[in-house]
Amino acid sequence: MIGHGVELGANVILLGDITIGNHVTIGAGSVVLDSIPDHALVVGEKARVKVST
């Protein structure tokens, strides 16, 4: 499930049964393997949360 206000960069890959929270930004080229909390900034080849409020 993808929440409201989510911004996905180019070539983002979402794998598995995951949830993307509301108001999340995922950087270009990120591979997301785990659920992401609300209001997070996520980047990386194996995406990691960099900022969450």
BAFI-3210 file (N, C-alpha, C; in Angstrom, 3 decimals, decimal comma, padded with zeros to 6 digits):
// residues 53
n [1|2|3|4|5|6|7|8|9|10|11|12|13|14|15|16|17|18|19|20|21|22|23|24|25|26|27|28|29|30|31|32|33|34|35|36|37|38|39|40|41|42|43|44|45|46|47|48|49|50|51|52|53]
n.u [000,841|000,517|000,875|-000,670|000,442|002,986|006,221|007,990|011,171|012,882|013,129|012,652|012,329|009,975|009,708|008,097|005,709|004,950|004,445|004,115|004,363|002,456|003,225|005,929|009,197|010,986|014,123|015,646|016,360|016,298|015,947|013,412|012,828|011,616|008,877|007,958|007,898|005,531|006,187|008,921|012,258|013,804|016,555|018,876|020,552|019,910|017,368|017,298|015,927|016,495|015,640|013,091|010,110]
n.v [-001,175|002,218|005,334|008,638|011,597|010,772|010,841|009,621|008,985|008,694|005,418|003,893|000,963|-001,117|-003,783|-006,765|-007,384|-004,608|-001,490|001,880|004,794|007,856|010,955|010,510|010,607|009,114|008,532|008,722|005,708|004,061|000,968|-000,502|-002,536|-002,896|-001,875|001,605|004,311|007,024|010,356|010,196|010,350|008,599|006,864|005,191|002,212|-000,221|000,691|003,001|004,591|007,959|010,316|010,855|012,103]
n.w [000,000|-000,772|000,702|001,146|-000,553|-001,363|-002,777|-005,457|-006,745|-009,953|-011,382|-009,043|-007,080|-005,646|-003,528|-002,510|000,179|001,306|003,098|002,333|004,046|004,742|003,121|002,293|000,909|-001,635|-002,840|-006,138|-007,895|-005,681|-003,890|-002,320|000,381|002,795|004,935|005,179|007,457|008,187|006,944|006,098|004,716|002,236|000,936|-001,269|-002,542|-001,263|000,249|002,930|005,794|006,127|007,318|009,643|010,918]
ca.u [000,000|001,257|000,110|-000,958|001,526|004,272|006,991|008,935|012,127|012,971|013,691|012,460|011,796|009,329|009,642|007,494|004,460|005,384|003,590|004,801|003,548|002,033|004,201|007,264|009,962|011,938|015,075|015,816|017,179|016,207|015,287|012,759|012,517|010,904|007,875|008,505|006,949|005,086|007,077|010,315|013,079|014,434|017,464|019,885|020,356|019,034|016,858|017,313|015,306|017,492|014,973|011,700|009,638]
ca.v [000,000|003,480|006,378|009,922|012,565|010,084|011,244|008,587|009,385|007,816|004,070|003,311|-000,396|-001,525|-005,241|-007,462|-006,943|-003,492|-000,310|003,166|005,717|009,134|012,049|009,912|010,875|008,042|009,032|008,015|004,509|003,316|-000,333|-000,537|-003,912|-002,879|-000,816|002,922|005,064|008,345|011,530|009,754|010,530|007,297|006,827|004,142|001,000|-000,934|001,934|003,209|005,845|008,958|011,282|010,537|013,011]
ca.w [000,000|-000,839|001,376|000,500|-000,615|-001,548|-003,953|-005,869|-007,767|-011,124|-011,251|-007,713|-007,097|-004,399|-003,567|-001,386|000,798|002,142|003,185|002,285|004,834|004,171|002,995|002,202|-000,307|-001,920|-003,821|-007,410|-007,909|-004,422|-003,859|-001,013|000,758|004,073|005,079|005,496|008,288|007,729|006,982|006,017|003,521|002,045|-000,207|-001,304|-003,334|-000,327|000,836|004,378|006,222|006,520|008,192|009,946|011,968]
c.u [000,890|000,355|-000,102|000,287|002,901|004,922|008,032|009,860|012,117|013,600|013,647|011,851|011,246|009,127|008,975|006,200|004,804|004,351|004,469|003,876|003,173|003,188|005,643|007,897|010,985|012,810|015,212|016,734|017,127|015,495|014,735|012,297|011,680|009,882|008,533|007,469|006,551|006,215|008,555|010,943|013,902|015,312|018,345|019,502|019,573|018,522|016,847|016,633|016,409|016,910|013,549|011,260|008,361]
c.v [001,243|004,577|007,621|010,796|011,948|010,566|010,169|009,150|008,385|006,479|003,507|001,925|-000,707|-003,031|-005,801|-006,836|-005,846|-002,376|000,922|004,166|006,982|010,124|011,546|010,340|009,761|008,498|008,129|006,811|003,681|001,987|-000,493|-001,963|-004,007|-001,748|000,465|003,688|006,390|009,368|011,158|010,168|009,264|007,346|005,589|002,937|-000,037|000,169|001,909|004,545|006,775|009,965|010,803|011,430|012,519]
c.w [000,000|-000,286|000,528|000,491|-000,760|-002,838|-004,236|-006,937|-008,916|-010,751|-009,835|-007,879|-005,708|-004,474|-002,320|-000,912|001,799|002,118|003,169|002,975|004,078|004,158|003,062|000,885|-000,459|-003,078|-005,035|-007,250|-006,641|-004,627|-002,447|-000,721|002,030|004,084|005,572|006,329|007,643|007,837|006,934|004,687|003,393|000,808|-000,135|-002,117|-002,532|000,580|002,355|004,683|006,707|007,495|008,408|011,092|012,587]
res [m|i|g|h|g|v|e|l|g|a|n|v|i|l|l|g|d|i|t|i|g|n|h|v|t|i|g|a|g|s|v|v|l|d|s|i|p|d|h|a|l|v|v|g|e|k|a|r|v|k|v|s|t]
***
